[in-house]
């Protein structure tokens, strides 16, 4: 017992671990809640694209401010919003299919980001921080920003929960009820963008989509009520963050990767053992029949 | 007893027909999906909309519901344009619904009331009672707590009608509600449609089934981008009209008392 206790408390003596743990819990919850709607609306690819597309914004912010991190948030957010609107416009106004438009913009923006960052000498280290996150470098200021922005995202979702639900389940109903559908759609994209930008430092752009999609998909397999699915997704997201961070501390693997691996593990477990829906259950049912 | 007054439709502009469509046209990328369609419906009427795949049935419904903007012409619901009305319900084709969505039957029906609940508000006790009453009308009250994916095809369809009732719809547009249902399930739907008529709800049903359209509806509309015919089944389902609407897709055989239509008009792949 005391050995386990020691195992859990030992990393906490370091302030960077304390900050890291708070960060992964915040990010896990915010991403999972927003991600639940991403999963239900089938926007996983769009989420991935948005995450990658903030790279040039971050890169410009980085170059302009000479490596200072404070302004990266706003630059990243700007890039994400421009991308979200751009994808929406191309999908609507031209004959290019939506997922093709996403693919083009996603790769183009990502390439631009890499090109910009590679113009700096310490390129390899900085790039890897943006791509894979640097949770142990989170500052107190970053935590405040994550908490405020993440909290606002959660509040907006709570306030418009009914409307986002209708929009996800039956967009045509949303129109016949005369809800502001287009506005709600773009608002959801902005919320996804905000969730991504506040999570940038924790998991990085390359693995971001996992934080959005994997806990929500896991929760989807475990319940048939939307409210429970969202709560469960938040729990799984936060728990994966904490377990992943401990794991990376003891085994010394990259923290972002460790967190995503734990998320994935939860998903595989749910896929196999979820009551009624899990593969193991189905096999049993077949055998019983 | 409160069920009867709760579901009574509200009054619109006096004297105006519930639906008036004039010179409606819709074009997608230059291709005409609907052309010069004009007609009017009175309150409480039950109309079948028949036509081959791609005839524009879904397009017509979406324009009437205000989901799609017409290229030309206009739609008036009780004397006003559809944009401000929340009394029009569009009942989607069952194949276009995500049945794995984590929502119960009661919660899905409650979505119909969201327009009346209002932004930033939560459904009240009365709203839930109303949903319960709507489920009772369609005989689905015992299934209120089920996840929607656990329903049979007929139950799914009745759930959507309950949702339209919860919306307090006066005009219901049903896209292929009878397709893929067995006869008892279709009869359940027709029983519900009878109840709707008693409440003065106007119903437009898109269907591929010429026989059901002829037997169970007040009037029928034959559509192929243009309005081929609208009126009593006998007047509309003539040889010339059917040939005009279906072309080679429909084979007509002369029978004892009229023409026997053999359709090759399955429901898959309807895009417009």
Contacts between the chains, C-beta under 8 A, distances in Angstrom:
chain1	res1	chain2	res2	distance
A	40	B	98	7.8
A	40	B	101	6.5
A	40	B	102	7.7
A	95	B	29	7.4
A	159	B	120	5.7
A	160	B	119	7.7
A	160	B	120	7.7
A	162	B	111	7.8
A	162	B	114	5.3
A	162	B	117	7.1
A	162	B	122	7.6
A	162	B	123	8.0
A	163	B	114	7.2
A	163	B	119	7.1
A	165	B	103	7.6
A	165	B	111	7.1
A	166	B	111	5.1
A	166	B	114	5.8
A	168	B	101	7.5
A	169	B	98	6.9
A	169	B	101	5.2
A	169	B	103	6.4
A	169	B	108	7.3
A	169	B	111	6.7
A	170	B	92	6.8
A	170	B	97	7.1
A	170	B	111	7.1
A	172	B	62	7.5
A	172	B	65	7.3
A	172	B	67	5.5
A	172	B	90	5.4
A	172	B	92	6.2
A	173	B	90	7.3
A	173	B	111	6.2
A	173	B	112	7.3
A	173	B	163	7.7
A	175	B	65	7.2
A	175	B	66	6.8
A	175	B	67	4.7
A	176	B	65	5.1
A	176	B	66	6.8
A	176	B	67	6.7
A	176	B	86	7.0
A	176	B	88	5.8
A	176	B	89	6.4
A	176	B	90	5.4
A	176	B	115	8.0
A	176	B	167	7.6
A	177	B	86	5.7
A	177	B	112	7.7
A	177	B	114	5.7
A	177	B	115	3.5
A	177	B	167	7.1
A	178	B	66	8.0
A	178	B	83	7.4
A	178	B	84	6.9
A	178	B	85	7.7
A	178	B	86	5.6
A	178	B	115	6.2
A	179	B	114	7.3
A	179	B	115	7.2
A	220	B	102	6.6
A	223	B	102	6.4
A	224	B	102	5.1
A	224	B	103	7.9
A	224	B	104	7.4
A	224	B	147	4.0
A	224	B	149	8.0
A	225	B	102	5.7
A	225	B	103	7.5
A	225	B	104	6.8
A	225	B	107	7.8
A	226	B	101	7.8
A	226	B	102	4.8
A	226	B	103	5.9
A	226	B	107	7.7
A	228	B	102	7.8
A	229	B	102	5.0
